[in-house]
Amino acid sequence: MIKRILTASALILGSTLAMAQDFSANGQYYINKYSVAPAYAGFNGNAEGFLGYRSTLGGIDGAPKIMRADANAQFMGNMGLGMQIVNEKSGNFSNTVAYLTYAYHLQLDNDMSLSFGLSPTLIRSAFNLGHATTESSSADPVFASQAGMSATGFDAGFSVMFNMQNLYFSINAPRLICGDLKFKNGIANANRSIMADVSYVIENNKLEIEPVANVDYTFGEGVSVMGAAVVRYNKRAWMQMSYSTDKWIGVGAGFNATGRIAVNYQYEMGTSLLAKQSSGNHEVTVGFLINKAKKTKMPTVFIGEETKPENPKKDNKDIQKLYKEIDRLDNKIDNYHNGAQADNNAAPTPDETPNKWMDNEAKEENEIAEKWDAPVNMPNVKFGYGSAKMFSSSYAAINMFVSEMTRNTGKKVMVIAYVDCMGSKAFAKALAKKRAEAVKSYMVSKGIAGNRIETRGAISRNNRMELEPSIRYNENRVEIRFQK
């Protein structure tokens, strides 16, 4: 009889309780994406750590309680490392899962990436019947002798995450092998599950709104769906709401007072018959910023250490010094290119001095405007950084001009490629010309005669102190003009 009870207990452990790693992240999701999909490890560039405690079905004896500890960081630029330990206790049962994560982040485009995460996993499950009682309400010596029964196993998880601008989509399979855990008197096994999450961050000055959808499919048990939204203000404070098909309604809030420590609280109220008998679910998460990246790829609740207000007068002096230093370096680079590359036919050698390049560019633009119609800007035609290799996403915009020229065989066009004004003007001019020629080559490949297309490389004359990446990115553009 006792053996049957012990065997049944082990089976209950596998059939009614998922392994700790398979529990969804719940309230942690809003500040700790790594807990949702290991592929996020190191993605935002920060080194971060989190501690979490979750009490489920509060007030009911033996209800699950989950503790988490994890950390992740960027490694060698495009890789990430992470570690997480999760312990879940429910009555006499205890599950502990520890796993390491290796993530690789593949840059597909300037604003598009694909990440992969692989997590070798150690699982330890145990149950203790030492405190079980019989009908006499006294400790049973036979049960007590079986206290401390446990089993250990190994597994592996895999996750993938796709990011395009402010869109994030991940799929996580935390248990791929799902091998049996062999106890002394029985075998327990947890079902496989697949979790998919998608979110989109809407930014408006200091306000961020992130709607979230989560689908969790456990083999043999069915699908659970959660919808949520979090609103953040200045990364200092946030609120969230959620609803799941498991009949839980969640509300929560968090704040970041120091810039390096974030606290989040989540409360869930159940509408099912069992949940109504409890005080609900409570979860507290504390996050720590270990090291902040210079630039993050995704929104984060960490804002780094506070800085003292700058002195405007000192700023003006520093800016003037910076202007002079940039002029000095520009002159030095231009002199090198104009001298060392004078015999290089591939690099232009304009008759300009470093201080006259803006006048020359303006003169060329006036000459073009006399013979050619107003320019049509092609914002979707883009190239690799410092390269004349055109992205395939540029083809659709150019095809419109190819169609127009195919219908009107008498029309000629001029392709003008602009580059930003930072750095050597000789190099910039050569690069711009090569980019314009790349657009021409594509149009010729589509059947347009080469003698109908002229090309010109140009340097943007925007303020040279506008060093923000978004501004410089837009200054590298292509324009097409039809002949008058």
ZIGIHU-V265957 format. One record per residue. N is the residue number from 1. PSI is psi as a letter, one per 20 degrees, with the letter a starting at -180 (999 if undefined). OMEGA is omega in whole degrees, -180 to 180 (none if undefined). D_LAST is the distance of its C-alpha to the last C-alpha in Angstrom with 2 decimals. Layout:
N;PSI;OMEGA;D_LAST + N;PSI;OMEGA;D_LAST
This chain:
1;g;-179;97.83 + 2;g;-180;96.50 + 3;g;179;94.53 + 4;h;179;92.92 + 5;g;-180;91.99 + 6;g;178;90.42 + 7;g;179;88.51 + 8;h;179;87.27 + 9;g;179;86.20 + 10;h;179;84.12 + 11;h;176;82.48 + 12;g;179;81.75 + 13;h;-178;80.00 + 14;h;-173;77.63 + 15;h;-176;77.17 + 16;i;179;76.95 + 17;p;175;75.32 + 18;q;175;72.06 + 19;q;-174;71.99 + 20;h;-179;70.88 + 21;h;-176;67.58 + 22;i;176;66.72 + 23;p;178;66.98 + 24;r;-174;63.64 + 25;i;178;62.61 + 26;c;-175;62.88 + 27;h;180;62.46 + 28;h;-174;61.46 + 29;h;-171;58.13 + 30;h;179;56.65 + 31;i;-173;57.12 + 32;n;-178;57.85 + 33;h;-180;55.41 + 34;h;-180;57.30 + 35;i;-180;60.27 + 36;g;-180;58.17 + 37;o;-179;56.67 + 38;i;178;57.66 + 39;i;178;54.14 + 40;i;-175;53.21 + 41;p;177;55.46 + 42;j;-173;53.69 + 43;h;-178;50.31 + 44;j;176;49.81 + 45;i;-180;50.95 + 46;r;164;54.02 + 47;o;-171;57.64 + 48;q;175;59.30 + 49;q;-177;62.73 + 50;q;172;64.04 + 51;p;-178;67.47 + 52;q;176;68.04 + 53;p;-178;71.02 + 54;p;176;71.02 + 55;p;-177;73.98 + 56;p;180;73.77 + 57;l;-177;75.98 + 58;p;179;77.56 + 59;i;179;81.23 + 60;p;-179;82.02 + 61;p;176;84.26 + 62;j;179;82.75 + 63;q;-176;79.14 + 64;q;172;76.50 + 65;p;-173;75.58 + 66;p;174;72.74 + 67;p;-178;72.13 + 68;q;170;69.03 + 69;p;180;68.11 + 70;r;177;64.91 + 71;q;176;62.62 + 72;q;-177;59.35 + 73;q;176;57.18 + 74;q;-178;54.24 + 75;o;177;55.22 + 76;l;172;53.29 + 77;f;-174;49.87 + 78;k;179;49.09 + 79;r;179;52.62 + 80;q;177;55.10 + 81;q;-180;58.87 + 82;r;178;60.91 + 83;p;179;64.48 + 84;q;175;66.02 + 85;p;-179;69.60 + 86;p;177;70.44 + 87;p;-179;73.98 + 88;p;178;74.92 + 89;p;178;78.43 + 90;o;-177;79.72 + 91;c;179;83.44 + 92;i;-176;85.22 + 93;q;179;82.07 + 94;p;177;79.79 + 95;p;176;76.58 + 96;p;180;74.88 + 97;p;176;71.62 + 98;p;178;70.19 + 99;q;173;67.06 + 100;q;-179;64.77 + 101;p;168;61.03 + 102;p;-179;58.59 + 103;q;176;54.93 + 104;p;-177;51.84 + 105;o;-177;48.37 + 106;o;180;45.51 + 107;o;-179;42.02 + 108;h;-179;39.61 + 109;a;-180;36.47 + 110;h;-177;35.80 + 111;k;-178;37.17 + 112;p;-180;39.21 + 113;r;179;42.63 + 114;p;-176;45.65 + 115;q;179;49.20 + 116;q;178;52.48 + 117;p;178;55.99 + 118;p;-172;59.31 + 119;n;170;62.58 + 120;p;-167;66.02 + 121;p;173;68.53 + 122;p;-177;72.22 + 123;p;176;73.98 + 124;p;180;77.46 + 125;q;-178;79.18 + 126;q;170;82.64 + 127;q;-174;85.00 + 128;o;180;88.18 + 129;j;-177;91.00 + 130;h;-179;93.42 + 131;j;179;93.33 + 132;q;-179;93.62 + 133;q;176;96.61 + 134;a;180;98.91 + 135;h;179;100.60 + 136;j;178;102.98 + 137;k;175;100.04 + 138;q;-179;101.07 + 139;p;-179;99.14 + 140;p;-177;99.60 + 141;h;179;100.88 + 142;g;177;99.44 + 143;g;-177;95.95 + 144;h;-179;96.38 + 145;i;-179;97.11 + 146;j;-177;93.75 + 147;q;174;91.80 + 148;j;178;88.89 + 149;p;-176;87.82 + 150;r;177;84.30 + 151;q;-179;81.93 + 152;p;178;79.01 + 153;r;-180;76.11 + 154;q;-180;72.78 + 155;a;177;69.46 + 156;q;178;65.72 + 157;q;179;62.69 + 158;q;178;59.01 + 159;q;178;55.99 + 160;q;-180;52.21 + 161;p;178;49.65 + 162;p;179;45.92 + 163;p;174;43.74 + 164;o;-174;40.11 + 165;d;-177;39.13 + 166;j;179;41.84 + 167;p;179;43.20 + 168;p;-180;46.48 + 169;p;-178;48.27 + 170;q;173;51.50 + 171;p;-176;54.16 + 172;p;173;57.58 + 173;n;-171;60.51 + 174;h;-179;63.25 + 175;o;-179;65.88 + 176;g;-176;65.03 + 177;g;177;68.49 + 178;l;-179;70.53 + 179;r;180;73.81 + 180;q;171;77.24 + 181;o;-173;79.07 + 182;o;175;82.70 + 183;r;-180;85.28 + 184;h;-175;89.00 + 185;k;180;89.70 + 186;r;-178;86.42 + 187;p;178;82.73 + 188;q;-179;79.79 + 189;p;178;76.17 + 190;q;-179;73.12 + 191;q;174;70.50 + 192;q;176;67.00 + 193;q;176;64.25 + 194;p;-179;60.45 + 195;p;178;58.59 + 196;p;180;54.91 + 197;q;175;53.22 + 198;p;178;49.76 + 199;q;179;48.51 + 200;p;-177;45.31 + 201;p;177;45.10 + 202;o;-176;43.34 + 203;p;177;42.79 + 204;n;-175;42.54 + 205;d;-178;43.25 + 206;i;-176;46.95 + 207;p;175;47.57 + 208;p;176;47.45 + 209;p;-177;48.24 + 210;n;172;49.01 + 211;q;-174;49.97 + 212;q;172;52.01 + 213;p;-178;53.26 + 214;p;176;56.01 + 215;p;-178;57.53 + 216;o;179;60.78 + 217;o;177;62.27 + 218;p;-177;65.78 + 219;p;179;67.12 + 220;i;-179;70.07 + 221;h;177;69.57 + 222;a;-173;66.25 + 223;p;172;63.09 + 224;p;-177;62.80 + 225;p;177;59.64 + 226;p;173;58.88 + 227;p;-176;56.16 + 228;r;176;55.75 + 229;p;177;53.58 + 230;p;178;53.84 + 231;p;-180;52.49 + 232;q;176;52.36 + 233;o;175;52.06 + 234;k;-178;51.02 + 235;j;178;52.74 + 236;h;-177;55.96 + 237;q;-179;57.21 + 238;r;176;56.48 + 239;q;-180;57.94 + 240;q;175;57.86 + 241;q;-180;59.01 + 242;q;174;59.60 + 243;p;179;61.14 + 244;q;179;62.34 + 245;i;172;63.71 + 246;j;176;66.90 + 247;l;173;67.48 + 248;p;175;66.82 + 249;p;-175;64.99 + 250;q;173;63.98 + 251;q;-179;63.13 + 252;r;180;62.80 + 253;r;178;61.59 + 254;r;179;61.15 + 255;r;178;60.46 + 256;n;-173;59.68 + 257;h;-174;61.54 + 258;i;-175;61.47 + 259;h;-178;58.16 + 260;i;178;60.10 + 261;p;179;62.47 + 262;q;-180;61.38 + 263;p;180;63.80 + 264;p;177;63.17 + 265;p;180;65.60 + 266;p;175;65.32 + 267;p;180;67.71 + 268;p;179;67.82 + 269;p;-179;69.90 + 270;q;178;70.96 + 271;i;177;71.44 + 272;r;-176;73.51 + 273;g;-180;77.30 + 274;g;-176;77.97 + 275;h;-180;75.31 + 276;h;179;76.76 + 277;i;-177;80.02 + 278;r;175;78.36 + 279;j;177;76.82 + 280;a;179;73.46 + 281;p;179;71.49 + 282;p;179;70.88 + 283;p;178;68.65 + 284;p;179;68.10 + 285;p;176;65.65 + 286;p;-180;65.40 + 287;q;-178;62.53 + 288;p;174;62.54 + 289;o;-178;59.62 + 290;g;178;60.91 + 291;p;-176;57.81 + 292;p;176;54.39 + 293;q;178;51.18 + 294;h;179;48.59 + 295;p;180;46.03 + 296;q;-178;46.96 + 297;i;-176;44.96 + 298;q;179;46.46 + 299;q;180;48.09 + 300;q;-180;51.60 + 301;i;180;54.43 + 302;p;-178;55.10 + 303;j;177;53.44 + 304;a;-178;55.36 + 305;q;179;57.56 + 306;q;177;57.10 + 307;q;180;55.66 + 308;q;178;56.73 + 309;p;-179;54.38 + 310;q;176;52.42 + 311;o;-177;53.05 + 312;h;-179;49.89 + 313;g;178;50.97 + 314;h;178;51.54 + 315;g;-179;48.19 + 316;g;178;46.39 + 317;g;-180;48.29 + 318;h;180;47.56 + 319;g;179;43.82 + 320;g;178;43.83 + 321;h;-180;45.76 + 322;h;176;43.36 + 323;g;-177;40.36 + 324;g;-180;42.24 + 325;g;178;43.26 + 326;g;177;39.74 + 327;g;-179;38.53 + 328;g;-179;41.44 + 329;h;177;40.80 + 330;g;180;37.05 + 331;g;-180;37.91 + 332;g;180;40.51 + 333;g;180;38.28 + 334;g;178;35.43 + 335;h;178;37.99 + 336;g;-178;39.30 + 337;g;-179;36.00 + 338;h;179;34.94 + 339;g;-174;38.37 + 340;h;-176;39.56 + 341;k;-177;36.32 + 342;h;-178;35.24 + 343;j;-179;36.02 + 344;o;-177;34.27 + 345;h;-179;31.08 + 346;h;-179;30.08 + 347;p;-178;29.98 + 348;q;177;27.63 + 349;m;-179;29.50 + 350;q;-177;27.24 + 351;k;-177;28.81 + 352;q;167;29.13 + 353;r;-178;32.41 + 354;h;-177;32.94 + 355;i;-176;32.68 + 356;j;-174;29.30 + 357;h;-180;27.19 + 358;h;178;25.76 + 359;g;180;24.65 + 360;g;179;23.00 + 361;g;179;21.11 + 362;h;179;19.93 + 363;g;179;18.87 + 364;g;180;16.79 + 365;h;178;15.08 + 366;g;179;14.26 + 367;h;179;12.85 + 368;g;-178;10.55 + 369;h;-180;9.44 + 370;h;-174;8.54 + 371;i;-173;5.90 + 372;q;180;5.01 + 373;r;179;5.50 + 374;q;-176;9.29 + 375;q;172;11.52 + 376;o;-177;13.71 + 377;p;-179;17.20 + 378;m;-174;19.41 + 379;h;-177;22.92 + 380;i;177;24.78 + 381;o;-175;23.64 + 382;q;-178;26.57 + 383;r;175;28.50 + 384;q;-178;32.12 + 385;p;179;33.31 + 386;k;-174;32.55 + 387;q;175;31.32 + 388;j;178;28.29 + 389;p;-174;29.89 + 390;p;177;27.85 + 391;q;180;29.85 + 392;h;178;30.02 + 393;i;-180;29.27 + 394;i;-170;25.63 + 395;h;-175;25.08 + 396;g;-179;24.83 + 397;h;-179;21.73 + 398;h;-178;19.91 + 399;h;178;21.10 + 400;h;178;18.97 + 401;h;176;15.76 + 402;g;180;17.79 + 403;g;179;18.66 + 404;g;-180;15.15 + 405;h;176;14.19 + 406;h;178;17.60 + 407;h;-178;17.07 + 408;n;-172;13.72 + 409;i;-179;14.45 + 410;i;-176;11.42 + 411;q;174;9.05 + 412;q;180;8.94 + 413;q;171;9.52 + 414;p;178;10.97 + 415;p;-180;14.36 + 416;p;177;15.88 + 417;p;179;19.59 + 418;q;170;21.49 + 419;r;-179;25.25 + 420;r;-170;27.70 + 421;j;-179;28.92 + 422;q;175;32.55 + 423;a;-176;34.27 + 424;p;180;33.32 + 425;h;179;29.83 + 426;g;178;30.03 + 427;g;-179;30.91 + 428;g;-179;28.27 + 429;g;179;25.50 + 430;g;180;26.84 + 431;g;180;27.17 + 432;g;179;23.61 + 433;g;180;22.34 + 434;h;179;24.77 + 435;g;177;23.62 + 436;h;178;19.97 + 437;h;178;21.45 + 438;g;177;23.62 + 439;g;179;20.79 + 440;g;-179;19.25 + 441;h;179;22.79 + 442;g;180;23.20 + 443;h;177;20.06 + 444;h;180;21.33 + 445;i;179;24.73 + 446;j;173;23.39 + 447;j;179;22.33 + 448;p;-179;18.70 + 449;p;-177;18.53 + 450;h;-179;18.39 + 451;i;177;16.19 + 452;i;-176;13.25 + 453;p;172;13.73 + 454;q;-178;13.65 + 455;q;178;15.94 + 456;p;174;16.92 + 457;p;-176;20.09 + 458;q;178;20.49 + 459;p;179;23.52 + 460;q;-179;23.68 + 461;k;178;24.96 + 462;r;180;27.03 + 463;p;-175;30.66 + 464;i;179;32.56 + 465;i;180;35.65 + 466;n;-172;34.21 + 467;i;-179;36.00 + 468;p;-178;36.34 + 469;h;-177;35.36 + 470;h;-180;33.27 + 471;g;179;31.09 + 472;h;179;30.71 + 473;g;-179;30.04 + 474;h;179;27.04 + 475;i;175;25.66 + 476;n;-170;25.44 + 477;r;177;22.31 + 478;p;174;19.16 + 479;q;177;15.57 + 480;p;178;12.67 + 481;p;171;8.95 + 482;q;179;6.41 + 483;q;-180;3.81 + 484;999;none;0.00
